[in-house]
Amino acid sequence: MKNQKAQSAMEYLMTYGWAILIIAIVLAALFSLGIFSSSSFTGTTCIASSGFLCSSPVWTSGTLHVTLGQSTGTSWTGVSFFFVPSGVADPTTAAQVTSANYVIASLSPSTTDLSSGQTVSADFTLNGTSQPTGADFSTAPGTSASGTIWVVYNTPSASGLLSQIATTTLKES
């Protein structure tokens, strides 16, 4: 009778032991493949400040494509959007915004005026010779980066205004 209890206990331990071993091997394989890495869950995002729009961000082949707009109630002229990569100093005046310092966007439709409620598609080329000093962008799939999008604009009452409109997290796809 005692032998049967010991045999039953051994069978119980062996059955569940093998199941636990298999689960441990699967978890180890998933961990080594990077499935549990937080960077694998991060996508390309664009979080706009109040009064601004930043939507549909896509980062492919080193170019960030995004829809930008404003709803401040004022029409803008002389609009220029630019990208400031993390690690590069933010501008303090509109005069600092040059293609040598920051990544200037090309807009579609090509315009320098933006009415309240209007949107434009912006393309920021984040690779090649257009990288500002201190920026290091790779175009390898899965590469991550971050930064902010700014705008320089004029209103009927002021010129050379500078505003940060969005914060971005990028993942090359």
C-alpha positions in Angstrom: 0.0 0.0 0.0 2.8 2.4 0.9 4.5 1.6 -2.5 1.4 2.6 -4.4 1.3 6.0 -2.7 5.0 6.6 -3.5 4.5 5.6 -7.1 1.4 7.9 -7.4 3.4 10.8 -5.9 6.3 10.2 -8.3 3.9 10.1 -11.3 2.3 13.3 -10.2 5.7 15.1 -9.8 7.0 13.8 -13.1 3.9 14.8 -15.1 3.8 18.3 -13.7 7.6 18.6 -13.6 7.7 18.0 -17.4 4.9 20.5 -17.9 6.8 23.2 -15.9 10.1 22.4 -17.7 8.4 22.9 -21.1 6.8 26.2 -20.0 10.2 27.4 -18.7 11.9 26.5 -22.0 9.2 28.3 -24.0 9.5 31.4 -21.8 13.3 31.4 -22.1 13.0 31.2 -25.9 10.5 34.1 -26.1 12.7 36.1 -23.8 15.8 35.5 -25.9 13.9 36.6 -29.0 13.1 39.9 -27.4 9.3 39.4 -27.2 9.3 40.9 -23.7 11.4 43.9 -24.6 9.5 47.2 -24.1 10.9 48.5 -27.4 9.0 45.9 -29.3 5.7 47.4 -28.0 6.7 51.0 -28.9 5.4 52.3 -32.2 5.6 55.7 -33.9 3.5 58.2 -31.9 2.9 62.0 -32.1 1.4 63.7 -29.1 0.2 67.3 -30.0 0.1 70.2 -27.6 -3.2 72.0 -27.0 -4.4 73.9 -30.1 -2.3 71.8 -32.5 -2.8 68.6 -34.5 -0.2 65.9 -35.1 -1.6 62.7 -36.5 -0.8 59.7 -38.7 2.9 59.5 -38.1 4.9 57.0 -40.1 8.7 56.7 -40.1 10.0 54.7 -43.1 13.3 54.8 -45.1 14.5 57.6 -42.8 11.6 60.0 -43.5 8.9 60.9 -40.9 5.6 61.5 -42.7 3.0 63.2 -40.4 -0.1 65.4 -40.7 0.2 68.7 -38.9 -2.3 71.5 -38.2 -3.4 74.2 -35.9 -6.6 75.4 -34.4 -5.5 78.5 -32.6 -8.2 80.7 -34.1 -5.6 82.8 -36.0 -4.3 82.5 -39.6 -0.6 82.0 -39.9 1.8 83.1 -42.6 5.4 82.2 -43.2 4.9 78.8 -41.7 7.9 76.5 -41.3 7.7 73.2 -39.4 10.9 71.6 -38.1 12.0 68.6 -36.1 14.3 68.7 -33.1 15.8 65.3 -32.4 16.4 64.3 -28.7 19.8 65.4 -27.6 19.8 68.5 -29.8 19.2 71.8 -28.1 15.7 73.3 -28.5 15.6 76.7 -30.3 15.0 79.8 -28.2 14.4 82.2 -31.1 13.0 81.9 -34.7 16.4 83.1 -36.1 18.1 79.9 -34.8 15.9 77.7 -37.1 18.1 76.8 -40.0 18.5 73.5 -42.0 22.0 73.2 -40.5 20.6 73.1 -36.9 17.3 71.3 -37.4 15.4 69.1 -39.9 13.0 71.4 -41.9 9.8 69.8 -43.3 8.7 69.8 -46.8 4.9 70.4 -46.9 2.1 69.1 -49.1 0.4 71.1 -50.3 3.4 73.3 -50.7 2.4 76.4 -48.7 3.6 78.9 -46.2 0.1 79.9 -45.0 -2.0 77.9 -42.6 -5.5 78.9 -41.5 -7.0 77.8 -38.2 -8.4 74.3 -38.7 -6.3 73.6 -41.8 -3.9 70.6 -42.0 -0.8 69.8 -44.1 1.2 66.7 -44.7 4.8 67.2 -43.6 7.9 65.1 -44.5 11.0 65.3 -42.3 14.0 63.6 -43.8 15.9 62.2 -40.8 18.8 60.5 -42.5 21.7 61.4 -44.8 23.4 64.8 -44.8 20.4 66.7 -43.4 21.0 65.4 -39.9 21.7 68.2 -37.5 24.8 68.1 -35.3 24.2 65.7 -32.4 21.5 63.7 -34.1 22.2 60.1 -35.0 19.4 58.4 -37.0 19.6 54.9 -38.3 17.3 53.6 -41.0 17.4 50.0 -39.9 13.9 48.5 -39.3 13.0 48.5 -35.7 15.3 51.4 -34.8 13.8 53.9 -32.3 14.3 57.7 -32.0 12.4 60.6 -30.5 12.2 64.3 -30.7 9.9 67.3 -30.9 8.2 69.1 -33.7 8.2 73.0 -33.7 6.8 75.7 -35.9 7.9 79.2 -36.8 5.1 81.5 -38.1 3.7 85.0 -38.3 0.3 86.3 -37.3 -1.3 89.6 -38.2 -0.2 91.0 -34.9 3.3 89.4 -34.5 6.1 87.9 -36.5 8.8 85.3 -35.9 6.7 83.3 -33.4 8.1 80.0 -32.2 6.0 77.2 -30.7 6.6 73.5 -29.8 3.6 71.7 -31.2 4.2 68.0 -30.6 6.4 65.3 -29.0 7.3 62.3 -31.1 8.5 58.7 -30.5 9.6 57.1 -33.7 10.1 53.4 -34.7 11.5 52.7 -38.2 9.2 50.4 -40.1 
